[in-house]
Amino acid sequence: LDGVRALAVLAVVLFHAGTPGFGGGYLGVSLFFTLSGYLITSLLLQEHDGAGSVDFRAFYGRRMRRLLPASVATVAAVVVIAAVSDVFDGVVGLRSQVVGALLQVSNWVLLAGDTSYQDLLAQGSGAVSPLEHFWSLAIEEQFYWLWPPLLALLLTRVHARRRRVW
């Protein structure tokens, strides 16, 4: 499934590169989100079945070690480049986008700035922010903050019900 996720990312990259036949970008993003949700759910179910619970500290620690270093490095590079050059002077709301990227709420920051998901995926959407693509990472991270505790709660309830029935 990781290979299929890589193909989904490739489809998004080809869309952004303007490759003919890859207009829209929705399929790659949707496929990536769907497969990521499936993979994380299966990992959580395996952990719960094996240990009887989910170790949230370990789960979120793995997430942070995997994604946080590259995200912070990217945001730091954008901040440094913006401070020492005029490369991003045309980007409206860059400061709020930096905060949104660091707090994993870029999707909400962009939507609050009158940008729709259609605009984000539109071909040639103008002078774009170097942090524009953090919107999809934000959605994924928000899912990971909500879904594991909800799934653990559901599994606890199902497990308790099975015991009562038995």
C-alpha positions as CSV (number, residue, x, y, z in Angstrom):
1,L,0.0,0.0,0.0
2,D,2.9,2.3,0.5
3,G,3.7,1.9,-3.1
4,V,0.2,2.9,-4.1
5,R,0.4,5.9,-1.8
6,A,3.7,6.9,-3.6
7,L,1.8,6.7,-6.9
8,A,-0.9,8.9,-5.5
9,V,1.7,11.5,-4.5
10,L,3.3,11.2,-7.9
11,A,-0.1,11.9,-9.5
12,V,-0.3,15.1,-7.4
13,V,3.2,16.1,-8.3
14,L,2.5,15.6,-12.0
15,F,-0.7,17.7,-11.7
16,H,1.3,20.5,-10.2
17,A,4.0,20.2,-12.9
18,G,1.3,20.7,-15.5
19,T,1.7,17.3,-17.0
20,P,-1.1,16.6,-19.6
21,G,-3.6,14.1,-18.4
22,F,-3.2,14.9,-14.7
23,G,-5.6,17.9,-14.5
24,G,-7.6,18.2,-11.3
25,G,-5.3,16.7,-8.6
26,Y,-8.3,15.4,-6.6
27,L,-7.7,11.7,-7.4
28,G,-4.2,11.6,-6.0
29,V,-5.1,13.5,-2.8
30,S,-8.2,11.5,-2.3
31,L,-6.4,8.2,-2.9
32,F,-3.6,9.2,-0.5
33,F,-6.0,10.2,2.3
34,T,-8.0,7.0,1.9
35,L,-5.0,4.7,1.9
36,S,-3.5,6.6,4.9
37,G,-6.7,6.2,6.8
38,Y,-6.9,2.5,6.0
39,L,-3.2,2.0,7.0
40,I,-3.5,3.9,10.3
41,T,-6.7,2.1,11.2
42,S,-5.3,-1.3,10.5
43,L,-2.2,-0.5,12.6
44,L,-4.3,0.8,15.5
45,L,-6.5,-2.3,15.3
46,Q,-3.5,-4.6,15.4
47,E,-2.0,-2.8,18.4
48,H,-5.3,-2.9,20.2
49,D,-5.8,-6.6,19.4
50,G,-2.2,-7.5,20.6
51,A,-1.9,-5.2,23.7
52,G,-5.6,-4.7,24.6
53,S,-5.1,-0.9,24.2
54,V,-3.5,1.8,22.1
55,D,-0.3,3.4,23.3
56,F,-1.1,7.0,22.3
57,R,2.3,8.4,23.5
58,A,4.1,5.9,21.2
59,F,1.7,6.5,18.4
60,Y,2.0,10.3,18.4
61,G,5.7,10.1,19.1
62,R,6.1,8.1,15.8
63,R,4.0,10.6,14.0
64,M,6.1,13.5,15.3
65,R,9.5,11.8,14.5
66,R,8.3,11.0,11.0
67,L,6.8,14.3,9.9
68,L,7.8,17.1,12.2
69,P,11.5,17.4,11.3
70,A,10.9,17.9,7.6
71,S,7.9,20.2,8.3
72,V,9.8,22.4,10.7
73,A,12.8,22.5,8.4
74,T,10.7,23.6,5.5
75,V,8.9,26.3,7.5
76,A,12.2,27.5,8.9
77,A,13.8,27.7,5.4
78,V,10.8,29.7,4.2
79,V,11.1,32.1,7.1
80,V,14.8,32.6,6.6
81,I,14.4,33.1,2.8
82,A,11.6,35.6,3.4
83,A,13.7,37.5,5.9
84,V,16.8,37.8,3.7
85,S,15.2,38.2,0.3
86,D,12.1,39.5,-1.5
87,V,11.3,36.2,-3.1
88,F,8.0,35.8,-1.2
89,D,7.0,39.5,-1.0
90,G,4.1,38.8,-3.3
91,V,2.6,36.1,-1.1
92,V,-0.4,37.5,0.9
93,G,-0.6,36.3,4.5
94,L,2.7,34.5,4.6
95,R,3.1,35.1,8.4
96,S,-0.3,33.5,9.2
97,Q,0.5,30.6,6.9
98,V,3.8,30.0,8.8
99,V,1.8,29.8,12.0
100,G,-0.8,27.6,10.4
101,A,1.8,25.2,9.1
102,L,3.5,25.0,12.5
103,L,0.2,24.4,14.3
104,Q,-1.1,22.0,11.7
105,V,-4.1,24.2,10.8
106,S,-3.0,25.5,7.4
107,N,-6.3,24.4,5.8
108,W,-8.2,26.6,8.2
109,V,-5.8,29.5,7.7
110,L,-6.2,29.3,3.9
111,L,-10.0,29.0,4.0
112,A,-10.2,31.9,6.4
113,G,-8.3,33.9,3.8
114,D,-11.0,33.4,1.2
115,T,-9.3,30.5,-0.5
116,S,-11.3,27.4,-1.3
117,Y,-9.9,23.8,-1.9
118,Q,-10.9,24.3,-5.5
119,D,-8.5,27.4,-5.6
120,L,-5.8,25.3,-3.9
121,L,-6.0,22.6,-6.6
122,A,-6.6,25.0,-9.5
123,Q,-4.1,24.8,-12.3
124,G,-1.9,28.0,-12.3
125,S,-3.4,29.5,-9.2
126,G,-1.1,32.5,-9.4
127,A,1.7,33.6,-7.1
128,V,1.4,30.8,-4.5
129,S,2.8,30.6,-1.1
130,P,5.7,28.2,-0.5
131,L,3.6,26.8,2.3
132,E,0.4,26.3,0.3
133,H,0.7,22.6,0.2
134,F,0.7,22.3,4.0
135,W,-3.2,22.3,3.8
136,S,-3.2,18.6,2.9
137,L,-0.7,17.7,5.7
138,A,-2.9,19.7,8.1
139,I,-6.0,17.7,7.1
140,E,-4.1,14.5,7.6
141,E,-2.7,15.5,11.0
142,Q,-6.1,16.7,12.2
143,F,-7.5,13.3,11.2
144,Y,-4.7,11.6,13.2
145,W,-5.4,13.8,16.3
146,L,-9.1,12.8,16.2
147,W,-9.4,9.3,14.8
148,P,-7.1,7.2,17.1
149,P,-8.8,8.3,20.4
150,L,-12.2,7.9,18.8
151,L,-11.3,4.4,17.5
152,A,-9.9,3.4,20.9
153,L,-13.1,4.5,22.6
154,L,-15.1,2.5,20.1
155,L,-12.9,-0.5,20.6
156,T,-13.3,-0.2,24.4
157,R,-17.0,-0.1,24.0
158,V,-17.1,-3.0,21.6
159,H,-14.8,-5.1,23.8
160,A,-16.9,-4.4,26.9
161,R,-20.1,-5.4,25.0
162,R,-18.4,-8.7,23.9
163,R,-17.6,-9.5,27.5
164,R,-21.1,-8.9,28.6
165,V,-22.5,-11.0,25.8
166,W,-20.1,-13.8,26.6
